[in-house]
Amino acid sequence: MSDTREFDLVIWGASGFTGRLVAEYLFEKYGVNQELKWAMAGRNAEKLEKVRAEVADSSVPLIIADSLDEASLGEMASKTKVICTTVGPYGKYGSKLVDACVAHKTHYCDLAGEVLFIRESVDKHHEQAKADGTKIVHSCGYDSIPSDMGVYFIQKEAKASKGSPAKAIKMRVKDSSGSLSGGTYASMMDTMEQAAKDQSLFFKLINPYGLNPEGKQSGPDKADLREVLFEEETQSWIYPFIMASINTRIVRRSHALIDFAYGEDFEYSEANMAGEGDEGKAKAMKEAGIMAAIMARPGTPQQEAMAKRMPKPGEGPSKEQREAGYYDWRFFITHDDGTKSVAKVTGDRDPGYGSTSKMLAECGVCLAKDQTPDTAGVLTPSTAMGDLLLGRLIANAGLTFSIEE
Ligand SMILES: NC(=O)c1ccc[n+]([C@@H]2O[C@H](COP(=O)([O-])OP(=O)(O)OC[C@H]3O[C@@H](n4cnc5c(N)ncnc54)[C@H](OP(=O)(O)O)[C@@H]3O)[C@@H](O)[C@H]2O)c1
């Protein structure tokens, strides 16, 4: 890519709930026109100026680009090495920007947790982006960095300590504190509405290997957990994890993109842990019920009632809630020689926004500034950025990765 581009990075969607947090982080961490040349972008100049005054200062350049105006997207993509986008639902507003980034050979990263949008991006763009050396990287937030980079970290450690990669990893959320934004809820509903209208999309959504390359969509993993049960290995009641439907697909795509280096029988799953005994069971049942209500089928009275209680686009958790938030994940590992160990991944802010905004910003900076691995196409965080991203997440984004036992 030419070094003559005006910007290293543009954050598009900077007037939205998550985009403004990314802009705030970039301003605080990297300043303006220093090591990193960056700009804020959005569709509405007035709103963008207002947000800029709140989180940065007037020296941050602004770019106006609307998803309905392809020329504006092309112009934005041509000016920068990387675009970070928080304009969602991605299935509704995102695909033209990916087209523009591939056409202008501009690296791209987003927060998409939408399997159908990512599948379309893979089918449409992987080969061209690969040929051009462009990195298109989806799911650079809570979905799916802790999962994807957690497995990447564990397999590196397993190869170093055991001489071979782990055979199976179960990610279990031990604890977390955070809540949804209106934009995330709108994105979840958008995916469910699409799948409700078209059965072929529904099957794509439930395929555990649905983001793998065509012809490489089989393996030992089954559907995501859909019930409450007691798990001997973790000695805990477990219940479905809402993000498993995207995270597991990203981890499996990463594995496919490295030619199944952990073995074609490698297994991966995700769930929430609720603890032991009657208390654990009661918590698992209660939380599973709340999740089922949030995910109620679009158009049903249950979903309509839930939608009224959910935040609207642009709304989300307060600064106090974001700063008090955190997550604490455990990865239960089975090694090639049959031995077991446990790894831990944590984040120091609420998962969806405080931590996510730092992760997305660091992905953008990594793509713009670091000598990333020689990979290209529609990638995953680990296959696009590997060790360089791991280092940035630990040094700058408040994540920890460790082997516990
Ligand atoms: N993966 C994760 O962990 C994670 C975490 C957080 C969020 N997300 C995803 O990130 C996305 C954003 O979430 P959010 O809560 O920040 O949403 P939001 O507050 O509703 O922000 C959406 C942004 O998109 C912009 N936008 C809407 N239509 C547009 C168009 N036609 N052209 C240009 N810009 C347009 C909005 O601009 P205006 O300000 O002008 O309305 C706003 O800046 C969602 O898809 C959400 O699911 C993912």
The ligand as an SDF file (V2000), in Angstrom:
LIG
                    3D

 48 52  0  0  0  0  0  0  0  0999 V2000
  -18.4690   -7.1120   18.4980 N   0  0  0  0  0  0  0  0  0  0  0  0
  -18.6910   -6.4490   19.5980 C   0  0  0  0  0  0  0  0  0  0  0  0
  -18.2010   -6.8140   20.6220 O   0  0  0  0  0  0  0  0  0  0  0  0
  -19.5090   -5.1870   19.5060 C   0  0  0  0  0  0  0  0  0  0  0  0
  -19.5270   -4.3010   20.5720 C   0  0  0  0  0  0  0  0  0  0  0  0
  -20.2000   -3.0890   20.4150 C   0  0  0  0  0  0  0  0  0  0  0  0
  -20.8830   -2.8210   19.2320 C   0  0  0  0  0  0  0  0  0  0  0  0
  -20.8670   -3.7500   18.2360 N   0  0  0  0  0  0  0  0  0  0  0  0
  -21.5300   -3.4740   16.9560 C   0  0  0  0  0  0  0  0  0  0  0  0
  -21.1060   -2.2090   16.5060 O   0  0  0  0  0  0  0  0  0  0  0  0
  -22.1630   -1.5900   15.7910 C   0  0  0  0  0  0  0  0  0  0  0  0
  -22.4040   -0.2010   16.3640 C   0  0  0  0  0  0  0  0  0  0  0  0
  -22.9470   -0.2910   17.6590 O   0  0  0  0  0  0  0  0  0  0  0  0
  -23.3080    1.0480   18.4260 P   0  0  0  0  0  0  0  0  0  0  0  0
  -23.9120    0.6740   19.7080 O   0  0  0  0  0  0  0  0  0  0  0  0
  -22.1440    1.9590   18.4240 O   0  0  0  0  0  0  0  0  0  0  0  0
  -24.4520    1.6220   17.4410 O   0  0  0  0  0  0  0  0  0  0  0  0
  -25.0050    3.1030   17.2600 P   0  0  0  0  0  0  0  0  0  0  0  0
  -24.7790    3.9120   18.4730 O   0  0  0  0  0  0  0  0  0  0  0  0
  -26.3850    2.9460   16.7320 O   0  0  0  0  0  0  0  0  0  0  0  0
  -24.0570    3.7050   16.1100 O   0  0  0  0  0  0  0  0  0  0  0  0
  -24.2250    3.3890   14.7750 C   0  0  0  0  0  0  0  0  0  0  0  0
  -23.4510    4.3630   13.9120 C   0  0  0  0  0  0  0  0  0  0  0  0
  -23.7490    4.0690   12.5450 O   0  0  0  0  0  0  0  0  0  0  0  0
  -24.0130    5.3080   11.8950 C   0  0  0  0  0  0  0  0  0  0  0  0
  -24.8620    5.1130   10.7210 N   0  0  0  0  0  0  0  0  0  0  0  0
  -26.1090    4.5870   10.6740 C   0  0  0  0  0  0  0  0  0  0  0  0
  -26.5460    4.5890    9.3950 N   0  0  0  0  0  0  0  0  0  0  0  0
  -25.5450    5.1130    8.6470 C   0  0  0  0  0  0  0  0  0  0  0  0
  -25.3980    5.3770    7.2720 C   0  0  0  0  0  0  0  0  0  0  0  0
  -26.3820    5.1330    6.4090 N   0  0  0  0  0  0  0  0  0  0  0  0
  -24.2330    5.9020    6.8470 N   0  0  0  0  0  0  0  0  0  0  0  0
  -23.2400    6.1930    7.7060 C   0  0  0  0  0  0  0  0  0  0  0  0
  -23.3260    5.9710    9.0330 N   0  0  0  0  0  0  0  0  0  0  0  0
  -24.4810    5.4600    9.4890 C   0  0  0  0  0  0  0  0  0  0  0  0
  -24.6840    6.1610   12.9240 C   0  0  0  0  0  0  0  0  0  0  0  0
  -24.6080    7.5120   12.5150 O   0  0  0  0  0  0  0  0  0  0  0  0
  -25.4510    8.6880   13.2340 P   0  0  0  0  0  0  0  0  0  0  0  0
  -24.7070    8.9620   14.5090 O   0  0  0  0  0  0  0  0  0  0  0  0
  -25.3630    9.7920   12.2550 O   0  0  0  0  0  0  0  0  0  0  0  0
  -26.8280    8.1510   13.4790 O   0  0  0  0  0  0  0  0  0  0  0  0
  -23.7990    5.8340   14.1410 C   0  0  0  0  0  0  0  0  0  0  0  0
  -22.6160    6.5920   14.0960 O   0  0  0  0  0  0  0  0  0  0  0  0
  -23.3630   -2.5330   15.9110 C   0  0  0  0  0  0  0  0  0  0  0  0
  -23.4550   -3.3000   14.7320 O   0  0  0  0  0  0  0  0  0  0  0  0
  -23.0220   -3.4090   17.0880 C   0  0  0  0  0  0  0  0  0  0  0  0
  -23.6030   -4.6970   17.0050 O   0  0  0  0  0  0  0  0  0  0  0  0
  -20.2090   -4.9080   18.3540 C   0  0  0  0  0  0  0  0  0  0  0  0
  1  2  1  0
  2  3  2  0
  2  4  1  0
  4  5  1  0
  4 48  2  0
  5  6  2  0
  6  7  1  0
  7  8  2  0
  8  9  1  0
  8 48  1  0
  9 10  1  0
  9 46  1  0
 10 11  1  0
 11 12  1  0
 11 44  1  0
 12 13  1  0
 13 14  1  0
 14 15  2  0
 14 16  1  0
 14 17  1  0
 17 18  1  0
 18 19  2  0
 18 20  1  0
 18 21  1  0
 21 22  1  0
 22 23  1  0
 23 24  1  0
 23 42  1  0
 24 25  1  0
 25 26  1  0
 25 36  1  0
 26 27  1  0
 26 35  1  0
 27 28  2  0
 28 29  1  0
 29 30  1  0
 29 35  2  0
 30 31  1  0
 30 32  2  0
 32 33  1  0
 33 34  2  0
 34 35  1  0
 36 37  1  0
 36 42  1  0
 37 38  1  0
 38 39  2  0
 38 40  1  0
 38 41  1  0
 42 43  1  0
 44 45  1  0
 44 46  1  0
 46 47  1  0
M  CHG  2   8   1  16  -1
M  END
$$$$
